Amino acid sequence: MNAKPETAILFVCLGNICRSPLAEGVFRSVVADHGHAASFQVDSAGTGAWHVGEAPDPRSVSIAKRHGVDISAQRARQVAAGDFGRFDLILGMDRNNVETLRMRAPEAAQGKIHLFLDYAGGGALDIPDPYYGGEDGFASVYHMIREASEALLAKLD
């Protein structure tokens, strides 16, 4: 029997420069801290193409670094059609991301798409986009993502 060796998770936000790269980096860190790095394939993408090829927002890089997570090498990309087959779980940061993903996804992939906080057990809440705010918004988003990542690992473990 060929069991799948890992669970593939895609974190999605609007531009793939603030929330989803932070979620990718934080979840990688959480699974590594718990000795489960080999059990997960983790990536992030945006529903839009505005920032393709760009590094994460410097404020996301900074807040991650303050917590021992390096996301500086990540580069933004847009969700591709192949992602719906490649990933086991596609987690949108907010309801608009989830709605956009559902509109683009084939019928067979609809069950893979979830609101990140809701799927992780935190309730049907959006992770707010901190792009137009200050450092405090990024700190708040980091803590939401960290808590949800711990809960997500516990759910999948």
N, C-alpha and C positions, 0 to 999 in steps of 0.2 A: 504494500500500500504506500503511495506517495503522498504523505501529509505535507501541507504547505509549511515550510520552515519558519515563516514569519508573517506577521500581519502588516499589511501596507496601509498607511494612513496619510491622507492628504488634508492639510489645513488650508482653508481658503478665506481670503478677505477681498477687498476691492482692488487694491493696486499691488499687493504682495510686497509692501515695503514697511509696514508697521506691525499689524497684528499677527498675520499668518507666519512671517519669518520668526517672530518672537515665539509663537506657539510651536513651530518646528524645533527651534533651538531649545526651548524649555522642556518640551516633551522628550527630546533626545537626552537631555541632561537627567531628567527624572528616571527614564528607563535605564540609563547607564548607572546612576546612583543605586538602583535596586538590582543591578546585575542582569538586566533583561535586554541589553542593547542588541543582541543577536536575534531577538524575537520580533523586532519591529523594523520595518522600512518606513522612513518618515520623510515627507517632502511638504512643500507649500507652494501655493500659486495664487494668482489673483483672477477675478472675473474680468477685469479690464486689462488693456495692454499698454497703458500710459507709461509704465515704468520698466518695461521688459529690459533685462540686462543690467539694471541698476542695483547697487548695493542697498541693503535696508536703510531706512531713515536713520540718521545719526543718533536720534533720541532713542530709537529702539536698540541700536547697537550699544549705546551708553548704559541704559537700564539693565540690559542683559549682562553686560560686562561687570556691572556693580554686583551682580549676583553670581558671578563665576561662569557665565555662559557666553561663548564666543559665536556670534552670528555674522561676523564681518565678511566672511567669504561667500555667504549666500548671494544669489542674484535673482532678481524678480523674473517671473515668467507668468504667462497667462495659462489658465486651465486649457488643456488640449482635449480633443475628442477621445483620444486613447486613454486618458486618465480615468475615465468612467469604467473601463475594463481592467485597468492596471491596479487600482486601489480597492481595498476591501471596505474602507471607511473613508468618507469624504465629509469633513466637518467644517461648516461655514461659521464664521465669527458672528454674523448677525442674520436676521431674517431676510434681508434683501439679498445677501450672498446666497442663502439657501434657495430662495425663490429663483434667482438667476441660474443656479446649478440645476434645479429641477426642470427648468425650461430647456436647458441644453442637453440634459442627460437622456439617453435612450431608456425605454421602459424598464429594461432589465436591471438598470443601475439605480432606479429610484429609491430602493430600500437601503442603499449605501449612504445616502445623503441625510445629514442631520445637523441641527443647530448644536455647536460645540458644547456650550454650557448645559443645555438640556440633556444631551446624550451622556454627559459626564455626571449627571445627577444634580446639577446646580439650578435646575429650573429653566423655564423657557425665557431666558434673558439673553439679550445681545451683549457682546463685548463691544463697548463703544469705540468708535474710530477716534484715536487721539491726534490725528494728523494736524488739525487746525488749532489744537490747544497747546498747553505748555508741558513742562517736564512732569508735573503732578499727574496729568492724564496718562502718561506713559507708565509711571510708577503704579498707578491704580490698575491699568490694563495688565502689567506684569503680574501683579498679585492675583488677579482673577484667573489668568492663564496658568499660573503656577498651581493654584488650588485645583483647578479643573484638570490639569495634567496628572496630578497625584490621584484624583478620583477616577480619571479615565484608565490609568494603569491598574488601579485596584479592580475596576470593572472588567477589564480584559484579561487580567492575570489568572 
